[in-house]
């Protein structure tokens, strides 16, 4: 009789023991997850990564200090970074690429790098970008004419000012040429011209410059 009672007690206590073990395991897993989240969050804060970040496949970057004020002891300051080989321009990074592609293929190529066709809408941007272009080639920009809205617009959402354009004389001409814009040199002057979207041209890609509170470490090659 004593053995039967002990067996019955063991049978009743086994589920309780299993539930207790499961509850303990759950608490341990929850604690590990929370700790991992805190460590990840802390790492991101220490890295100082801002809202503007580069796509992960741009492994090597070129950085310059953005704050020109006096440096405080122990302070790293603010750094602006572009992928290696790209040109830093204001809040963006530019990459001129030679080749013969349509506007859609050019935008797709830029998009594959986390970028768009460039928005070059000020004289300073124009003067800077054209330093790195070959004068014998047109370069697609991220500027297209929307038939539905009857207006030009930048594909990255930059507001288009029709009164502050940089068109060559007598451009754009929608009846003779296309609804995409290129940057082209004519008579030693770089300016916009409308161009067939199916035509072939080089391109200028642009992506936002990343900012960090400390200079990022370069990966070992």
C-alpha positions as CSV (number, residue, x, y, z in Angstrom):
1,X,0.0,0.0,0.0
2,X,2.8,2.4,0.9
3,X,4.5,1.8,-2.5
4,X,1.2,2.5,-4.4
5,X,0.7,5.8,-2.4
6,X,4.2,6.9,-3.2
7,X,3.8,6.0,-6.9
8,X,0.6,8.0,-7.0
9,X,2.3,11.0,-5.4
10,X,5.1,10.8,-7.9
11,X,2.6,10.7,-10.8
12,X,0.9,13.8,-9.5
13,X,4.1,15.7,-8.8
14,X,5.7,15.0,-12.2
15,X,3.5,17.4,-14.3
16,X,4.1,20.1,-11.7
17,X,7.8,19.6,-11.9
18,X,7.6,19.8,-15.7
19,X,5.6,23.0,-15.6
20,X,8.1,24.5,-13.1
21,X,11.0,23.6,-15.4
22,X,9.2,25.0,-18.4
23,X,8.5,28.3,-16.5
24,X,12.1,28.6,-15.4
25,X,13.3,28.0,-18.9
26,X,10.9,30.6,-20.3
27,X,12.2,33.2,-17.7
28,X,15.8,32.4,-18.7
29,X,15.1,32.8,-22.4
30,X,13.2,36.1,-21.8
31,X,16.1,37.4,-19.7
32,X,18.6,36.5,-22.5
33,X,16.4,38.2,-25.1
34,X,16.1,41.3,-23.0
35,X,19.8,41.4,-22.4
36,X,20.5,41.0,-26.1
37,X,18.2,43.9,-27.0
38,X,19.9,46.1,-24.4
39,X,23.3,45.2,-25.6
40,X,22.3,45.8,-29.2
41,X,20.7,49.2,-28.3
42,X,23.8,50.2,-26.3
43,X,26.1,49.2,-29.2
44,X,24.1,51.4,-31.7
45,X,24.2,54.3,-29.3
46,X,27.9,54.0,-28.9
47,X,28.3,53.8,-32.7
48,X,26.4,57.0,-32.9
49,X,24.5,56.1,-36.1
50,X,22.0,58.7,-37.2
51,X,18.9,58.4,-39.3
52,X,20.9,58.8,-42.4
53,X,22.9,55.6,-42.9
54,X,24.6,53.9,-45.8
55,X,23.3,50.6,-47.2
56,X,25.1,47.7,-45.5
57,X,27.0,46.5,-48.6
58,X,29.0,49.8,-48.8
59,X,31.8,48.3,-46.6
60,X,34.4,51.0,-47.0
61,X,33.7,54.7,-46.5
62,X,35.5,58.1,-46.7
63,X,34.6,60.4,-43.8
64,X,35.2,64.1,-43.0
65,X,34.4,66.1,-39.9
66,X,31.2,68.1,-40.2
67,X,31.5,70.2,-37.1
68,X,34.2,72.9,-37.4
69,X,34.0,74.1,-33.8
70,X,36.6,73.5,-31.1
71,X,36.9,69.9,-30.1
72,X,36.1,68.9,-26.5
73,X,38.3,66.5,-24.6
74,X,37.1,63.0,-25.2
75,X,34.5,64.1,-27.8
76,X,34.6,62.5,-31.3
77,X,32.4,65.1,-33.0
78,X,30.1,64.6,-36.0
79,X,31.4,62.8,-39.1
80,X,29.9,62.7,-42.5
81,X,30.7,59.6,-44.6
82,X,30.3,58.5,-48.2
83,X,31.1,55.1,-49.8
84,X,34.7,54.9,-51.0
85,X,34.9,56.3,-54.5
86,X,31.9,58.6,-54.1
87,X,32.1,62.4,-54.0
88,X,30.8,64.2,-51.0
89,X,28.4,67.1,-51.8
90,X,26.5,68.8,-49.0
91,X,24.2,66.2,-47.5
92,X,24.7,63.7,-50.3
93,X,27.3,61.5,-52.1
94,X,27.7,61.6,-55.9
95,X,29.0,58.9,-58.2
96,X,29.4,59.7,-62.0
97,X,29.3,56.5,-64.1
98,X,30.1,56.2,-67.8
99,X,28.2,53.8,-70.0
100,X,25.3,53.8,-72.4
101,X,22.0,53.0,-70.7
102,X,18.4,54.2,-70.9
103,X,17.0,56.4,-68.1
104,X,15.1,53.4,-66.6
105,X,18.2,51.2,-66.6
106,X,20.3,54.0,-65.2
107,X,17.9,54.6,-62.3
108,X,17.8,50.8,-61.7
109,X,21.6,50.7,-61.6
110,X,21.6,53.5,-59.0
111,X,18.8,51.9,-57.0
112,X,20.9,48.6,-56.8
113,X,23.5,50.6,-54.9
114,X,20.9,52.2,-52.5
115,X,20.9,55.4,-54.5
116,X,18.9,57.4,-57.1
117,X,19.8,59.3,-60.2
118,X,21.1,62.6,-58.9
119,X,19.2,65.8,-58.1
120,X,21.5,68.7,-59.2
121,X,19.4,71.8,-58.6
122,X,21.7,74.5,-57.4
123,X,24.7,76.4,-59.0
124,X,27.0,75.1,-56.3
125,X,25.9,71.5,-57.0
126,X,26.3,72.0,-60.7
127,X,29.8,73.5,-60.4
128,X,30.9,70.7,-58.1
129,X,29.5,67.8,-60.0
130,X,30.8,68.9,-63.4
131,X,34.4,68.7,-62.2
132,X,34.2,65.0,-62.5
133,X,32.3,64.6,-65.8
134,X,33.6,64.0,-69.3
135,X,32.5,66.8,-71.6
136,X,31.8,64.5,-74.5
137,X,29.0,62.6,-72.8
138,X,25.5,63.4,-71.6
139,X,24.6,62.2,-68.0
140,X,21.1,61.2,-66.9
141,X,19.7,63.1,-63.9
142,X,16.8,62.1,-61.7
143,X,14.6,64.6,-63.4
144,X,11.6,63.5,-65.5
145,X,8.6,65.2,-67.1
146,X,5.3,63.8,-65.8
147,X,2.7,64.0,-68.5
148,X,-0.2,63.6,-66.1
149,X,0.9,66.5,-64.0
150,X,2.4,68.5,-66.8
151,X,5.5,69.3,-64.8
152,X,9.1,68.2,-64.2
153,X,9.9,66.4,-60.9
154,X,12.9,64.9,-59.2
155,X,12.6,61.2,-58.5
156,X,14.0,61.4,-55.0
157,X,11.3,63.9,-53.9
158,X,13.4,67.0,-54.0
159,X,11.1,69.9,-54.8
160,X,11.4,71.2,-58.3
161,X,11.6,75.0,-58.8
162,X,10.6,75.8,-62.5
163,X,12.0,79.3,-62.0
164,X,15.5,78.1,-60.9
165,X,16.4,75.7,-63.6
166,X,19.7,75.3,-65.4
167,X,18.5,74.5,-69.0
168,X,20.4,75.1,-72.1
169,X,19.0,77.8,-74.4
170,X,15.6,76.8,-76.0
171,X,15.3,73.8,-73.7
172,X,13.3,71.8,-72.8
173,X,11.6,71.0,-76.1
174,X,9.1,68.2,-75.6
175,X,8.0,68.1,-79.2
176,X,11.4,67.3,-80.6
177,X,13.2,65.5,-77.7
178,X,12.2,63.4,-74.7
179,X,10.9,63.7,-71.2
180,X,14.0,62.8,-69.3
181,X,16.8,65.3,-68.4
182,X,20.5,65.0,-68.9
183,X,23.4,67.1,-67.8
184,X,25.4,67.9,-71.0
185,X,28.2,70.2,-72.0
186,X,27.4,72.4,-75.0
187,X,29.8,75.2,-76.1
188,X,31.8,74.8,-72.9
189,X,28.7,75.2,-70.7
190,X,27.3,72.4,-68.5
191,X,23.5,72.6,-68.2
192,X,20.3,70.6,-68.4
193,X,18.7,69.4,-71.6
194,X,15.7,67.2,-72.2
195,X,16.6,63.8,-73.7
196,X,14.8,60.7,-74.9
197,X,14.2,58.4,-71.9
198,X,14.9,55.4,-74.2
199,X,18.1,57.1,-75.4
200,X,21.6,56.0,-74.2
201,X,23.6,58.1,-71.8
202,X,25.9,58.0,-68.8
203,X,24.5,58.6,-65.3
204,X,25.1,60.3,-62.0
205,X,24.0,58.4,-58.9
206,X,23.3,60.1,-55.5
207,X,22.6,58.8,-52.0
208,X,22.3,60.6,-48.7
209,X,25.5,61.0,-46.7
210,X,25.7,59.0,-43.5
211,X,26.5,60.8,-40.2
212,X,28.1,59.4,-37.1
213,X,29.0,60.7,-33.7
214,X,32.4,59.1,-34.0
215,X,34.6,58.2,-36.9
216,X,33.6,54.7,-38.1
217,X,36.3,52.0,-38.1
218,X,37.2,50.7,-41.5
219,X,36.9,46.9,-42.0
220,X,40.2,45.1,-42.3
221,X,41.0,44.1,-45.9
